[in-house]
Amino acid sequence: MNNINREKQLSNLKNVYFLGIDIQNDFIQIPEDIKSKMIETDVDGNEISYEPKLPVEGAWKNAENTAKFIQQNIESINKVILTFDTHEKYDVAHSLFWINENGEHPEPFTLISHNDVKEGKWKPVDSKLYHRMLEYTEQLESSGKLQLCIWPTHAVLGSLGHKLAAPVEQAVYQWEEFHKGRSQKYMKGHYPLTEHYGAIEAEIVDVNVPSTQKNQELLNELADADVLYVSGQALSHCVSATVRQIVQYLGDDFAKKIVLLEDTTNPVSGFEELGNEFIEELKAKGMQIEKAV
């Protein structure tokens, strides 16, 4: 859809919302000339050049397209909602959490099965969590969730990697200035004992931990949308999981209000099929696919 047609369409709608899912530096393939100016501090207090921890191929262009979409539709967009993947180094999906009989931590992208835990191939560093992790990995597999994957340590709270990518950050500032209001921001994933791809709830909900449970506040933010434009990283994981959860709780009819901006999101390399499956599944329920620019 070109910008003129989109403007005509949006002018007739009351609630035009934009949802940006985890558009954070750690997921962005930042150009060298920009990245070279980004400095962070290592554990010894030394200043070092920043490197994205889990960059998605093409994500910088995705972020630029997202920024242009917000800027070109700044008047029509009534609400901007942003989610932030939020972890610490010690996390069930990070290497520090696990160890083998040789005292080694798993390499990034290691998959840990229920059987791996049962047989002691990988065990939690905190031995008191063994039975908890045995149950956790069994729940993942029995419920058809993605197998536990060890990711590069990423989106650590307070780090440069947790921060919103610069093009989108600037566009959001402009939107807030124009509307004299604020974007809505939601963090997810900080609880260390469960993965949390979708912004609505964790992969395995803990009845004793509210942050893992259904985020009714976020659902309420979205519920009255006439159209919900969706952007973010990565298509194969957090974008697909979030949209599926939204439709799960707001109903299949809500899928018809969702527009995925296809030139603002990409899958993690090697997980392309997960992204394709998600698109086909949600298109069948009425989700629309458009280009941002």
TAFENTA-V615223 format. One record per residue. N is the residue number from 1. RES is the residue in one letter. PSI is psi in whole degrees, -180 to 180 (NA if undefined). Layout:
n/res/psi
N/RES/PSI
N/RES/PSI
//
This chain:
n/res/psi
1/M/129
2/N/167
3/N/-35
4/I/-47
5/N/-39
6/R/-42
7/E/-40
8/K/-42
9/Q/-45
10/L/-27
11/S/-20
12/N/0
13/L/144
14/K/-46
15/N/93
16/V/112
17/Y/149
18/F/129
19/L/115
20/G/117
21/I/111
22/D/48
23/I/66
24/Q/154
25/N/-40
26/D/-18
27/F/5
28/I/133
29/Q/83
30/I/132
31/P/148
32/E/-40
33/D/-28
34/I/-43
35/K/-34
36/S/-20
37/K/-2
38/M/116
39/I/135
40/E/172
41/T/132
42/D/-177
43/V/-20
44/D/3
45/G/9
46/N/142
47/E/129
48/I/158
49/S/139
50/Y/139
51/E/126
52/P/139
53/K/-29
54/L/59
55/P/133
56/V/130
57/E/130
58/G/3
59/A/-26
60/W/-44
61/K/-39
62/N/-45
63/A/-40
64/E/-42
65/N/-39
66/T/-46
67/A/-44
68/K/-39
69/F/-45
70/I/-44
71/Q/-42
72/Q/-22
73/N/28
74/I/-34
75/E/-38
76/S/-31
77/I/117
78/N/-26
79/K/135
80/V/125
81/I/129
82/L/138
83/T/151
84/F/116
85/D/132
86/T/114
87/H/179
88/E/172
89/K/-38
90/Y/106
91/D/145
92/V/-25
93/A/15
94/H/154
95/S/-36
96/L/-26
97/F/-27
98/W/157
99/I/154
100/N/-176
101/E/-16
102/N/4
103/G/17
104/E/144
105/H/150
106/P/147
107/E/154
108/P/144
109/F/10
110/T/134
111/L/133
112/I/116
113/S/168
114/H/-41
115/N/-35
116/D/-42
117/V/-43
118/K/-40
119/E/-4
120/G/12
121/K/-42
122/W/137
123/K/151
124/P/143
125/V/-40
126/D/103
127/S/-23
128/K/-16
129/L/6
130/Y/-54
131/H/-33
132/R/-44
133/M/-31
134/L/-44
135/E/-41
136/Y/-50
137/T/-32
138/E/-39
139/Q/-41
140/L/-48
141/E/-39
142/S/-25
143/S/3
144/G/18
145/K/168
146/L/142
147/Q/147
148/L/125
149/C/133
150/I/115
151/W/156
152/P/140
153/T/120
154/H/164
155/A/39
156/V/129
157/L/128
158/G/-7
159/S/165
160/L/-34
161/G/-23
162/H/-19
163/K/148
164/L/138
165/A/140
166/A/-47
167/P/-40
168/V/-38
169/E/-46
170/Q/-41
171/A/-38
172/V/-41
173/Y/-43
174/Q/-41
175/W/-44
176/E/-39
177/E/-43
178/F/-43
179/H/-4
180/K/47
181/G/-170
182/R/150
183/S/157
184/Q/129
185/K/135
186/Y/130
187/M/147
188/K/147
189/G/3
190/H/-27
191/Y/127
192/P/-9
193/L/12
194/T/147
195/E/159
196/H/71
197/Y/-52
198/G/146
199/A/-13
200/I/-42
201/E/162
202/A/164
203/E/-46
204/I/116
205/V/136
206/D/118
207/V/-16
208/N/-1
209/V/101
210/P/-34
211/S/-15
212/T/-14
213/Q/171
214/K/125
215/N/87
216/Q/-32
217/E/-44
218/L/-41
219/L/-40
220/N/-35
221/E/-35
222/L/-24
223/A/-34
224/D/16
225/A/138
226/D/-33
227/V/138
228/L/109
229/Y/134
230/V/135
231/S/161
232/G/-174
233/Q/147
234/A/152
235/L/-40
236/S/-21
237/H/-83
238/C/-34
239/V/-50
240/S/-43
241/A/-42
242/T/-47
243/V/-42
244/R/-42
245/Q/-39
246/I/-46
247/V/-36
248/Q/-43
249/Y/-29
250/L/-6
251/G/154
252/D/-31
253/D/-28
254/F/-26
255/A/-30
256/K/-15
257/K/-9
258/I/133
259/V/113
260/L/123
261/L/99
262/E/-24
263/D/20
264/T/11
265/T/145
266/N/157
267/P/160
268/V/137
269/S/132
270/G/-12
271/F/27
272/E/-37
273/E/-34
274/L/-40
275/G/-42
276/N/-41
277/E/-41
278/F/-47
279/I/-46
280/E/-40
281/E/-46
282/L/-31
283/K/-37
284/A/-23
285/K/-2
286/G/-1
287/M/138
288/Q/153
289/I/125
290/E/164
291/K/145
292/A/-38
293/V/NA
//
